[in-house]
Amino acid sequence: MKPETKYKGSIKLSAIGDALGWITEFEKNTLSLKEKFGTERIDKFYSWKKPVGGRFYGFIDNINAGSYSDDTQLLLAVARSIKKDGSLDHNYFAKIELPNWLDYARGGGRTVKTAADKISRKSVKWYNNFYNFKVNGINYDYKNSGANGAAMRVLPIALANLGDVEKIKEEIFCNSIITHGHPRAILGAMLYGYAINQIIMYRPEDFNWDKYITQIGTDFQNKVWSALCTIPYGDVRTYKQIAQQIGHPKAYRAVGGACNRNPIGLIVPCHRVLGSNQSLTGYAGGLDLKELLLKLEDYIVVSTLLLDSKIKDDNYIDLSKESKTIEDFTYIVSLMDKIITTDTSTYHISDAFIIPTIVIFTDSKNLSKFIYENDNLTFNKFESWKRLRANKIIKLLDSF
């Protein structure tokens, strides 16, 4: 089936489903359906009557067979707000479509109607439509708005951006916050959009439920973590630069959040990401550690001890394998600019060549345990390190 056919079919079926489901929305059980329509299952259109309004200003709305509700009305309003590139004109939807919808709304909950009314305020933008309303004497605000009104209208957004999950989630998020402030409403709409993309893009036999659940919310983080791995050793980037690199230039705060959730801190080097003014910002191991890690990358770590194979790179040299003779050992050391080592032999050679060198004495049999101590490179893990804390090592490095 062609994507265009799926697109048109999705809109039509959504309206049909709305027209069928709307009838049952106000029925308590199958018995009431049986009494009114002579059936326990609504599978065709019926004309019916819907009470509207309160005790003093109420009336009976005669619903013709096949009529759809506010859900489809708002869905079409969203569709009219989509630009050629698939993005949504949020200001147009918020300031034109949504308030005008109140003039022809057929149904609609208190939340979305209140939002549609409040968005007409001149001082309010599409992204800050904060409001309050009262129900039975109890005050509620924007953050309590967790109904499904956002999810019911986002089908066109997913259809216009099929295959681009990140854009679908971003556009749906922006559209949802115009009317709803509760995470349940916003995430529910994003989940629905993701499901639409999955169903239309993939064949049923390719669908995997476990993968579907676990992939939600991870795509953005994975993009950030992949971008971090492209930062060269000894170099840095800003959160804004990473956001631009992954195609979400305004999501620099979310980049910071993804860095904070990085499960393998030193392998995926989130410590190489700085604030926009090149300042050190949050780091799971603390700012002292982040500063130290950046300074350490100016140095070559030389060891005759065994290094973990998974962390070796050009800046970690295992001389026990590289040098077969004392001449090789001397030659390799002489080529280095700055050295951190645990070996006195290395120090004697570097001293002869007047190479800035830090000698660290440790009881550890494996230098990699010192360099990579999980996500927290600290200097009191081993007995001989109790007095060497991060700030002292930083000062030591600064002396060069």
C-alpha positions in Angstrom: 0.0 0.0 0.0 1.4 3.4 -0.9 2.1 5.9 1.9 -0.4 8.4 0.3 -3.1 5.8 0.5 -2.2 5.1 4.1 -2.3 8.8 4.8 -5.8 9.4 3.4 -7.0 6.1 4.9 -5.7 7.1 8.3 -7.6 10.4 8.3 -10.8 8.8 7.1 -10.7 5.9 9.6 -9.9 8.3 12.4 -13.0 10.3 11.6 -15.1 7.1 11.3 -13.8 5.8 14.6 -14.6 9.1 16.2 -18.2 9.1 14.9 -18.7 5.5 16.2 -17.0 6.0 19.5 -18.6 9.3 20.3 -21.9 7.6 20.7 -20.6 5.3 23.4 -18.7 8.0 25.3 -21.7 9.0 27.4 -23.1 5.5 28.0 -22.3 3.7 31.2 -22.7 0.1 30.0 -23.8 -2.2 27.2 -27.3 -2.3 28.7 -27.9 1.4 28.0 -26.7 0.9 24.4 -29.1 -1.9 24.0 -32.0 0.3 25.3 -31.2 3.2 23.0 -29.9 1.6 19.8 -30.9 -2.0 20.1 -27.4 -3.3 20.1 -24.5 -3.9 22.5 -21.9 -3.1 20.0 -21.8 0.1 17.8 -20.6 -0.9 14.4 -22.6 1.4 12.2 -23.7 5.1 12.4 -26.8 6.2 14.3 -28.5 9.5 14.8 -28.6 10.4 18.5 -29.2 13.2 21.0 -26.6 14.7 23.2 -27.4 17.0 26.2 -25.2 20.1 26.1 -24.6 22.8 28.8 -25.8 23.1 32.3 -29.1 23.2 34.1 -29.9 26.8 33.1 -28.5 27.2 29.6 -28.5 23.6 28.4 -30.0 22.2 25.2 -30.3 19.0 23.3 -27.9 18.7 20.3 -29.3 16.4 17.6 -26.4 14.5 16.2 -26.9 13.2 12.7 -25.6 9.7 11.8 -21.9 9.8 10.9 -21.2 13.1 12.6 -17.8 13.4 14.3 -16.8 15.2 17.5 -14.4 17.8 18.6 -11.5 15.3 18.3 -11.8 15.3 14.5 -12.5 19.0 14.4 -9.3 19.7 16.2 -7.4 17.1 14.1 -8.4 18.9 11.0 -7.4 22.2 12.6 -3.9 20.8 13.2 -3.8 19.5 9.6 -4.5 23.0 8.3 -1.6 24.3 10.4 1.0 22.1 8.9 3.6 23.7 6.6 5.1 22.2 3.5 8.2 20.8 5.4 6.0 18.9 7.8 6.5 21.3 10.7 3.6 22.9 12.4 2.8 26.6 12.5 2.2 26.7 16.2 1.3 30.3 16.3 -1.3 29.9 13.6 -2.9 26.9 15.4 -2.8 28.7 18.7 -4.1 32.1 17.7 -6.3 31.3 14.7 -7.5 27.7 14.6 -7.9 27.0 18.3 -9.9 30.1 19.4 -12.1 30.0 16.3 -12.9 26.3 17.0 -14.9 27.5 20.0 -17.5 28.9 17.6 -18.2 25.5 16.1 -17.0 23.0 18.8 -19.1 19.9 19.0 -18.1 18.4 22.3 -14.7 19.2 23.9 -13.6 18.9 27.5 -13.2 21.6 30.0 -9.4 21.6 29.6 -9.2 22.2 25.9 -12.0 24.7 25.9 -10.4 26.7 28.7 -7.1 26.6 26.9 -8.8 27.8 23.6 -10.4 30.6 25.5 -7.2 31.7 27.3 -5.0 31.6 24.3 -6.8 34.6 22.9 -5.1 36.9 25.4 -2.7 39.2 23.7 0.1 38.7 26.1 0.1 34.9 25.7 2.2 33.1 23.2 1.7 29.5 22.0 4.3 28.2 24.4 3.1 29.9 27.6 -0.6 29.5 27.7 -0.8 29.1 31.4 -4.2 29.3 32.9 -6.4 28.4 35.9 -10.0 27.1 36.2 -12.3 26.1 39.0 -14.3 22.9 39.3 -16.8 22.5 42.1 -15.0 25.2 44.1 -11.6 23.6 43.6 -8.9 25.5 41.7 -7.0 23.7 39.0 -4.3 25.1 36.7 -2.4 24.3 33.5 -0.3 21.6 35.2 -3.3 19.6 36.1 -4.5 19.4 32.5 -3.9 15.7 31.7 -6.8 14.7 29.5 -6.4 13.1 26.1 -7.3 16.1 24.0 -3.8 16.5 22.7 -3.4 12.9 21.6 -6.7 13.0 19.7 -5.5 15.7 17.3 -1.9 14.8 16.5 -2.4 12.2 13.7 -1.6 14.7 10.9 1.7 15.6 12.5 2.8 12.0 12.5 1.5 11.5 8.9 3.3 14.6 7.6 6.7 13.4 9.1 6.7 9.6 8.6 10.1 8.1 9.3 11.4 11.1 11.3 10.6 10.0 14.8 12.5 12.9 16.4 10.6 15.5 14.5 7.3 13.7 15.2 8.0 13.8 18.9 9.2 17.4 18.9 6.2 18.8 16.9 3.7 16.8 19.0 5.3 18.1 22.2 5.1 21.7 21.0 1.4 21.3 19.9 0.4 19.5 23.1 1.7 22.2 25.5 -0.6 24.8 23.9 -3.5 23.2 25.7 -2.1 20.7 28.2 0.5 20.9 31.0 0.3 17.5 32.6 3.1 15.0 31.6 0.4 12.3 31.2 -1.3 14.3 28.4 2.0 15.3 26.7 3.7 11.9 26.8 0.5 10.2 25.8 0.3 12.3 22.6 4.0 11.6 21.8 3.5 7.9 22.4 0.5 7.9 20.0 2.5 9.7 17.4 5.3 7.2 17.7 2.8 4.4 17.4 1.3 5.9 14.2 4.8 6.1 12.6 5.5 2.5 13.6 2.2 1.1 12.2 2.4 2.9 8.9 6.2 2.6 8.2 6.6 -1.0 9.2 5.0 -4.3 8.2 3.1 -6.1 10.9 5.5 -9.0 10.8 8.4 -6.7 11.5 6.9 -5.1 14.6 8.6 -6.0 17.9 6.7 -4.9 21.1 9.8 -4.9 23.3 11.8 -2.8 20.9 8.8 -0.5 20.5 8.6 0.3 24.2 12.4 0.6 24.9 13.1 2.8 21.8 10.7 5.5 23.0 12.7 8.3 24.5 16.1 6.8 23.8 16.6 8.0 20.2 17.6 11.5 21.3 19.9 10.2 24.0 21.6 7.9 21.6 22.2 10.7 19.2 23.8 12.8 21.9 26.0 9.9 23.1 27.1 9.2 19.5 28.0 12.9 19.0 30.0 12.8 22.2 32.1 10.0 20.8 33.1 12.2 17.9 34.8 14.8 20.1 38.6 14.3 19.7 40.8 13.5 22.7 41.9 16.8 24.3 39.2 18.8 22.5 35.9 20.2 23.8 32.4 21.1 22.6 29.6 23.2 24.0 26.1 21.8 24.7 24.8 24.1 22.0 27.3 22.7 19.4 26.2 19.1 20.2 22.6 20.2 19.9 23.4 21.7 16.4 25.3 18.6 15.5 22.4 16.2 16.1 19.9 18.5 14.3 18.1 20.0 17.3 19.8 23.4 17.7 17.4 24.6 20.5 17.6 21.4 22.6 20.9 22.2 24.4 19.3 21.8 27.8 18.1 18.3 26.7 21.6 17.6 25.6 22.8 18.4 29.1 20.2 16.0 30.5 21.4 13.2 28.1 25.0 13.8 29.2 23.9 13.5 32.8 22.3 10.1 32.0 25.4 8.8 30.2 25.9 5.3 31.6 29.6 4.9 30.6 31.0 8.3 31.5 34.6 8.1 30.5 34.2 5.9 27.4 31.5 8.3 26.1 33.3 11.5 27.1 30.6 13.8 28.4 33.3 15.6 30.4 34.4 17.2 27.1 31.2 19.2 26.9 31.2 22.8 28.3 28.7 25.6 28.8 28.3 28.3 26.0 30.9 30.5 27.7 33.4 27.6 27.9 32.6 27.3 31.6 32.5 24.0 33.5 28.9 22.8 34.1 27.4 19.9 35.8 29.1 16.5 35.8 28.0 13.3 37.6 31.4 13.0 39.3 31.6 16.6 40.3 33.2 19.7 38.7 36.6 19.0 40.3 36.7 15.7 38.5 35.5 17.2 35.2 38.3 19.8 35.4 40.8 17.1 36.2 39.8 14.9 33.3 40.2 17.7 30.9 43.6 18.5 32.2 44.7 14.9 32.2 44.0 14.8 28.4 46.9 17.1 27.9 49.2 14.3 29.1 50.4 10.9 27.9 50.0 8.2 30.5 53.0 5.9 30.3 53.0 2.5 32.0 54.9 -0.7 32.1 51.9 -2.2 33.8 48.9 -3.8 32.0 46.3 -1.5 30.6 42.7 -2.6 29.8 42.5 -3.4 26.1 39.1 -1.7 25.8 40.3 1.7 26.9 43.7 1.8 25.1 44.1 4.5 22.5 46.9 6.8 21.2 47.1 8.6 24.6 47.6 5.4 26.7 50.9 3.6 25.9 51.7 0.2 27.4 55.5 0.3 27.1 55.8 -3.4 28.1 54.5 -4.2 24.6 55.8 -1.3 22.6 59.4 -1.4 23.7 61.6 -4.6 23.4 64.8 -2.9 24.5 65.9 0.0 26.7 66.8 1.9 23.5 63.1 1.5 22.3 61.9 2.6 25.7 64.1 5.6 25.8 63.2 6.6 22.2 59.4 6.4 22.8 59.6 8.5 26.1 61.8 11.1 24.5 59.1 11.9 21.9 56.5 12.9 24.4 55.6 16.4 25.5 54.0 15.7 28.9 53.9 12.5 30.9 52.0 11.0 33.8 53.6 7.7 35.0 53.9 5.3 37.9 57.4 4.2 36.8 60.6 5.7 38.2 62.4 4.4 35.1 60.2 6.5 32.9 60.8 9.5 35.2 64.6 9.2 34.9 64.4 9.2 31.1 61.9 12.1 30.9 64.0 14.1 33.4 67.0 13.6 31.2 65.1 15.0 28.2 63.6 17.8 30.4 60.0 16.6 29.7 57.3 17.7 32.2 56.5 14.6 34.2 54.2 13.6 37.1 55.1 10.5 38.9 52.3 8.8 40.7 53.1 6.0 43.2 50.3 3.5 43.7 50.0 0.0 45.1 47.7 -1.0 42.3 48.8 -3.7 39.9 46.7 -2.3 37.1 47.1 1.4 36.2 43.8 1.3 34.3 42.0 1.0 37.6 43.4 4.3 38.5 42.6 5.9 35.2 39.1 4.4 34.9 37.4 3.9 38.3 33.9 3.4 37.0 32.4 6.8 36.4 34.3 8.5 39.2 38.0 9.0 38.8 39.0 9.7 42.4 42.3 9.6 44.2 41.4 7.8 47.4 40.3 4.5 46.1 43.6 2.9 47.1 45.4 3.2 50.4 48.3 5.2 49.0 45.9 7.8 47.5 44.2 8.9 50.7 45.9 12.3 50.7 45.8 12.9 47.0 42.5 14.5 46.1 41.3 16.0 42.8 42.0 19.6 43.6 45.6 18.9 44.6 46.3 17.0 41.4 44.8 19.9 39.4 47.2 22.3 41.1 50.0 20.0 40.3 49.1 19.9 36.6 48.7 23.7 36.6 52.4 24.0 37.6 53.5 22.8 34.2 
